[in-house]
Amino acid sequence: MREAAFIKQNKEKWLEFEQAIFGKAKKNPDELASLYIHLVNDLSYAQTYYTKSKTVTYLNHLAAITYQKIYKTKREEGNRFISFFKTEVPLIVYEYRRYVLYAFIMFFIFTGIGVLSAMNDGSFVRLILGDGYVNMTLENIENGNPVAVYKDGSNWGMWFYITLNNLRVGITSYVLGAFGGLGTGYVLLSNCIMLGSFQYFFYEHGVFWESVRGIWIHGSMEIFAMVIEAAAGLVLGASILFPKTYSRMASLKIGIKNSLKIVIGTMPFTIMAGILEGFITRYSPDMPNFLSVAIILVTLSLISFYFLIYPYWVYKKTHLKDVSTI
């Protein structure tokens, strides 16, 4: 079929999509989902036969907006807030799952660099953490409490300060993704090298287990959220560098909208990590091993499930539901 004939044949249907998207025609979410399936079919056809055509760009943009409209307007338990975290964020995480993978690969490589650097250079930890912090930690180790630093200040004061700092680091990592993802990579590199060298420092002084059962009570959620925020920064950077069939501005708008939602999705976990650090971590030396390990496993399992497993489950569920409307 010639492109002109293809456009003429489907023009009215596409205009109907536009009317529904921009609120000029009322469509319930199920009708919109059904229309979306047909739109995706048209997009696939156009991508096959009119590869570099403006029709592909138009349909691609229309499909992206329609997709967001479906899951923005679909009512789930009548609560937009619940729907956002229950459906919208997981679907976006699934869509950009390869960036989550990239962020984790970077995390392990950068942390390994921190470990190897501390292993081969005795002054590296002091270079990264500073003499004051290292000397204080050595004193705490000698006093039998390697993680005594978490007892400094009041519970509420530490929770508030730590939470604000972690949110600041996460948002900074995300925003710097606007520099083609390089800024995000730098923030992740800095924090991972610090983490790797810090943990090796405890290992070198024979208190690795004591540090793990203390630090990772809050660290499981805190560090995991940091990696997801880095993934969001990579999404933002990729939307600028690789617009695909979109114009660069349209790609950037979509990238900002979706990546920002991923960052917002990490915030409850970051806040929870701050609560654990302010109120629980300080008591880790007095806890039985099974309790500290249980807290670490539960927190790690919760955030891992939400960002690694649950998105696939939500995608399969919504995909099957949409297919059933054809």
C-alpha positions, 0 to 999 in steps of 0.5 A, a space after each residue: 500500500 502506498 503511504 498516501 493511501 495508508 494515511 487516507 485509510 487511517 486518518 479518521 481513526 488517528 484523529 479519534 485518538 487525538 480527540 481522546 488524548 487531548 480531552 475533546 472526546 470522552 473515552 473510558 480507559 478500556 476503550 482507550 486501551 482497545 484503540 491503543 492496540 490498533 494504533 500500535 498495529 498501525 505503527 508497526 506497519 508504518 515502521 516496516 514499510 515507511 521506515 524514515 517517514 514522518 508518519 512513523 514519527 507521528 504515530 510513535 509520538 501518538 502511541 507514547 502519549 496514548 500509552 501514558 493516558 491509558 495508565 494515567 486515567 485507568 481507575 484502580 481502587 479509586 486512588 490516584 496515589 495508589 495507582 501511581 505506585 501500584 501500576 504506573 511506576 512499575 510499568 515505566 520501570 519495566 519499559 526502561 528495564 535495560 537501564 536498570 541493568 546498566 546501572 547495576 552493572 556500573 554499580 558492581 564495577 565501580 564498587 569493585 574498583 573501590 575494593 581493589 583500590 583500598 586493597 592495593 593502596 593503604 592510603 586510599 581510604 583516607 583519601 576518599 573518606 578523610 583522615 578525621 572520619 578514618 581516625 574516628 572509625 578506628 577509635 570506634 573499632 578499638 572500643 568494640 563498636 565499629 558502627 558507633 558513628 550511627 549513635 551520634 545525635 538524636 534519633 529524630 535529628 539523624 533521621 531527618 539529616 540522613 533522609 534529606 542527604 540521601 534524597 539530595 544525592 539521588 536527585 543530584 544523580 538523576 538531574 546530572 543525567 541531563 549531561 548525556 548520563 555522564 553526570 549520573 555515572 560520576 555520582 554513582 562512581 563516587 559513591 560506589 568507590 566510597 562504599 567499596 573502600 569503606 567495606 574493605 576498610 572494615 574487612 582489613 581490620 577484622 570487623 567486616 561482619 559487624 559492619 555488615 550487620 549494622 550498615 546494611 540494615 538501612 543500606 539495603 534500601 539506601 544503596 538499592 534506591 541509589 542504583 535505581 535513581 542512577 538508572 533514571 538518570 541514564 534514561 534521561 541522558 538516553 532521551 537526549 542522545 538517542 531520540 529514535 524516531 522522535 524529535 529531540 525535544 519530544 524525546 526529552 519531554 518523554 524522558 523527563 516525564 518517565 524518569 522523574 516518575 522512577 525517581 519519585 518511586 524510590 523516595 518511599 524506600 529512601 525515607 524508610 532507609 533514613 528511618 532505619 538508620 536513625 532509629 534502628 542501626 544504632 542498636 545493631 551491636 546489641 541485636 542478636 544476629 538473627 534479628 539484624 540479618 532478618 531486617 536486612 533480608 526483608 528490606 532487600 527483598 521488598 525493594 528488590 521485588 518492587 523494582 525487579 520482579 513486580 514490574 514484569 508481573 504488572 506488565 504481563 497483567 496489563 498486557 494480557 488485559 489489553 490484548 483481551 480487548 481486541 
